[in-house]
Amino acid sequence: MPRPILRTPRKEEMETRNLLSASYQREEKRQMKQMDKMQMDRLLRKTRSKEYMEAMHKLDAGGHVHNQEKVKEIINAIKQEFPEVEIEGILLGCVSVCYLGKPYEVHALDITGGILEHYKAGQMMPGGLEKARGIAMHGGYDFIEVYVDCCRAISSNGTVSVISC
């Protein structure tokens, strides 16, 4: 009797194929996510532009606390520095030493709330920004970008140092 060229797979074979296919798809998604994170990390390690550095230095001007338009301009400068990245989901804010004098110690730009505030010694900063206070006070950096998974300390020449938090 002739053997069939195509045979119908049994039920167990189909279930095994489906399980293997699902696990391959999960692995591919995981690898793509990991690759996306690597690409994003590479982008966020780039030296910051002169325009970006100038915008960030305006944070200590003092009057921005009451001028929401100026705060929005600074947030837009951040977004323009990273056009390839959806920055809202990963950047919590920026922290740096405050030069307004006592009693202020640091100031922070909270990206999620669009708020710029100067903080006194011992006054807690919201939304995970507190982890950058020590680096800002003693690290010798111009400012600290606080991300969900790390801090990026920015030197006066725009170079970036990644610090695990």
C-alpha positions as CSV (number, residue, x, y, z in Angstrom):
1,M,0.0,0.0,0.0
2,P,1.4,3.5,-0.9
3,R,2.5,5.7,1.9
4,P,0.9,9.1,2.1
5,I,3.2,12.0,1.2
6,L,1.6,14.3,3.8
7,R,0.5,13.0,7.1
8,T,-1.7,14.7,9.5
9,P,0.2,15.4,12.8
10,R,-1.2,13.8,15.9
11,K,-2.7,15.9,18.6
12,E,0.3,15.5,20.9
13,E,2.7,16.7,18.2
14,M,0.6,19.8,17.6
15,E,0.6,20.7,21.3
16,T,4.3,20.2,21.5
17,R,4.8,22.4,18.4
18,N,2.5,25.1,19.9
19,L,4.5,25.1,23.2
20,L,7.8,25.3,21.4
21,S,6.5,28.1,19.2
22,A,5.3,30.1,22.2
23,S,8.6,29.7,24.0
24,Y,10.5,30.8,20.9
25,Q,8.3,33.8,20.6
26,R,8.8,34.7,24.3
27,E,12.6,34.3,23.9
28,E,12.6,36.5,20.8
29,K,10.6,39.2,22.6
30,R,13.0,39.1,25.6
31,Q,16.0,39.4,23.2
32,M,14.4,42.4,21.4
33,K,13.6,44.1,24.7
34,Q,17.2,43.5,25.8
35,M,18.5,44.9,22.5
36,D,16.2,47.9,22.9
37,K,17.5,48.6,26.4
38,M,21.1,48.3,25.1
39,Q,20.4,50.8,22.3
40,M,18.7,53.1,24.7
41,D,21.6,52.9,27.2
42,R,24.0,53.7,24.4
43,L,22.0,56.8,23.4
44,L,21.8,58.0,27.0
45,R,25.6,57.6,27.4
46,K,26.3,60.1,24.7
47,T,28.0,63.4,25.6
48,R,25.4,66.1,26.3
49,S,25.2,69.0,23.8
50,K,26.2,72.6,24.7
51,E,22.6,73.7,24.3
52,Y,21.4,71.1,26.7
53,M,24.0,72.0,29.3
54,E,23.1,75.7,29.0
55,A,19.4,74.9,29.6
56,M,20.2,72.8,32.6
57,H,22.4,75.5,34.1
58,K,19.3,77.8,34.1
59,L,17.7,75.6,36.8
60,D,19.5,77.5,39.5
61,A,18.2,80.9,38.5
62,G,15.6,80.8,41.3
63,G,12.8,82.5,39.4
64,H,12.0,79.4,37.5
65,V,10.2,78.0,40.5
66,H,7.3,80.4,39.9
67,N,7.6,80.5,36.1
68,Q,6.0,77.4,34.6
69,E,6.9,78.5,31.1
70,K,10.6,78.4,31.9
71,V,10.2,74.9,33.4
72,K,8.5,73.7,30.3
73,E,11.3,75.2,28.2
74,I,13.8,73.2,30.2
75,I,11.8,70.0,29.9
76,N,11.5,70.6,26.1
77,A,15.3,71.0,25.9
78,I,15.6,67.6,27.6
79,K,13.2,66.0,25.1
80,Q,15.1,67.6,22.2
81,E,18.4,66.1,23.5
82,F,16.9,62.6,23.3
83,P,14.5,62.6,20.3
84,E,14.9,58.9,19.8
85,V,13.8,58.0,23.4
86,E,10.4,58.3,25.1
87,I,12.0,60.0,28.0
88,E,8.9,60.5,30.2
89,G,8.7,56.8,31.2
90,I,12.3,56.5,32.3
91,L,13.6,59.9,33.4
92,L,12.4,60.9,36.9
93,G,14.2,64.3,37.0
94,C,17.4,66.2,37.5
95,V,19.1,67.2,40.7
96,S,22.0,69.6,41.3
97,V,23.7,71.7,43.9
98,C,21.8,74.9,44.7
99,Y,23.8,78.1,44.7
100,L,21.0,80.3,46.1
101,G,22.6,80.0,49.5
102,K,21.4,78.9,52.9
103,P,19.1,77.2,53.7
104,Y,18.9,75.7,50.3
105,E,21.1,72.7,49.5
106,V,19.9,71.2,46.2
107,H,17.3,71.9,43.6
108,A,15.4,69.3,41.5
109,L,13.4,69.3,38.3
110,D,10.6,66.7,38.7
111,I,9.9,65.6,35.0
112,T,6.7,63.7,35.8
113,G,5.1,66.6,37.7
114,G,6.8,69.4,35.7
115,I,7.9,71.0,39.0
116,L,11.2,72.8,39.8
117,E,11.8,73.2,43.5
118,H,14.7,74.2,45.8
119,Y,15.2,71.9,48.8
120,K,16.6,72.8,52.2
121,A,19.0,70.6,54.1
122,G,17.1,67.5,55.4
123,Q,14.0,68.2,53.3
124,M,13.1,65.1,51.4
125,M,12.8,65.1,47.6
126,P,9.8,63.3,46.0
127,G,9.6,60.5,43.4
128,G,13.0,58.8,43.8
129,L,15.0,62.0,43.3
130,E,16.5,61.7,46.8
131,K,18.9,59.0,45.7
132,A,20.8,61.7,43.7
133,R,21.3,64.2,46.6
134,G,24.6,62.8,47.9
135,I,26.0,62.5,44.4
136,A,25.0,66.1,43.6
137,M,26.4,67.5,46.9
138,H,29.8,65.7,46.8
139,G,30.3,64.2,43.4
140,G,31.8,67.2,41.5
141,Y,29.2,66.9,38.7
142,D,27.2,69.7,37.2
143,F,23.9,67.8,37.6
144,I,22.5,64.3,38.0
145,E,19.8,62.8,35.7
146,V,17.8,60.4,37.8
147,Y,16.3,57.5,35.9
148,V,14.2,54.6,37.1
149,D,17.1,52.2,37.1
150,C,20.2,54.4,37.6
151,C,21.6,57.9,37.9
152,R,23.6,59.6,35.2
153,A,26.0,62.1,36.5
154,I,26.8,64.9,34.0
155,S,30.2,66.6,34.1
156,S,30.7,70.3,33.0
157,N,32.0,69.1,29.6
158,G,28.8,67.1,29.0
159,T,30.4,63.6,29.6
160,V,28.2,61.1,31.3
161,S,29.0,58.7,34.2
162,V,26.4,56.0,34.9
163,I,25.9,55.3,38.6
164,S,23.8,52.4,39.8
165,C,21.3,53.4,42.5
